Amino acid sequence: MTRAIKITFSLAAVIGFGVGAVFGCYRAAESSGYMQSEEVMSIPSVASNFASQQFQHADSAHARQAVLLEIKLLDQLQRAARDSSSESQLELAYTSAYTRLAMIEESAGQTEAERRAMDEAKVQFNRNRPNREVTDEQMKNALKEWDAASDRL
Amino acid sequence: MKRAVPYVALVICIGCGYLGYFGAARIAYQYKQSTSFSSLGKQDAEQLRETAQMTSAFALSSLLIQNNPSSIQNHVTSLAKIRSKAPPELWPILDLRLAKDYAMMARLEQQIGDSRAATEHRQSSEVLLRSLGWQDVSENAVTDLADAELRSRMKR
């Protein structure tokens, strides 16, 4: 094998490897982004379903733990949220979580904790809808209807 | 020999391109995954990654359950694997799914007349539901839970 042939083969290998690596990195970034958003989207739904089931069947203490876990996971997600669209999705999840917490506190007879949770739910709800007035009952009824619809699925 | 050189070079180029593509994709994917949520601190990012991986695996595996005892048993095994890697604060979420799986197994076993296995699985379900604070863990309540789960799977 002559020196020229060796150089040709080596160049072919380097060029092939380089081009392949560039495409590989591009594909990895794309797949990783897709996987990450799929994983992130699963957090609110899994936590919310669990909180909803616990709210319907468990005692106040366990139902409270479930909804506090949901709020904690939403807090983690909010810190990582990079754009306004994911933040607005989180606001709805927060609204339902705090409304549920208020309903748990109401059934446990904790009036002050219920008020705090309901106020927080309204703060979250009004974040993107500053002029919209909603009553406590409307928010609680909306959550009950949402839970009933989820159960029917 | 000289005539074959361009063809051999092309084969080498394509072969190395293939190796470069898969090697780089694998390494870059693992790197991207390990640095996701880097806007958070190291510990928070790690915690969120673990949570996201658990909830995603859980949601996906729950979708794959079919209404037969062997499929549910496979799901119970896969849930045990997910649970072993999940942070302890998320265990209740998995325990509730496990309780539903046992309830479904018990119901299906009852329908085919395997009353011993049905009783065993119903009791496992009751223990888990009790640990989750469920107020009604009677036989009827567990059967209702199983029926609701089986119905919702049939709709999918």
Interface residues (C-beta under 8 A of the other chain):
Chain A: I5 T8 F9 L11 A12 A13 V14 I15 G16 F17 G18 V19 G20 A21 V22 F23 G24 C25 R27 A28 A29 S31 S32 G33 M35 Q36 E38 E39 V40 S42 I43 S45 V46 A47 F50 Q53 Q54 H57 A58 D59 A61 H62 A63 Q65 A66 L69 K72 L73 Q76 L77 R79 A80 R82 D151 L153
Chain B: V5 V8 A9 L10 I12 C13 I14 G15 C16 G17 Y18 L19 G20 Y21 F22 G23 A24 A25 R26 I27 A28 Y29 K32 Q33 S36 F37 S39 L40 D44 A45 Q47 L48 T51 A52 Q53 T55 S56 F58 A59 E89 L90 P92 I93 L96 L129 L132 G133 W134 Q135 D136 A148 S152 K155
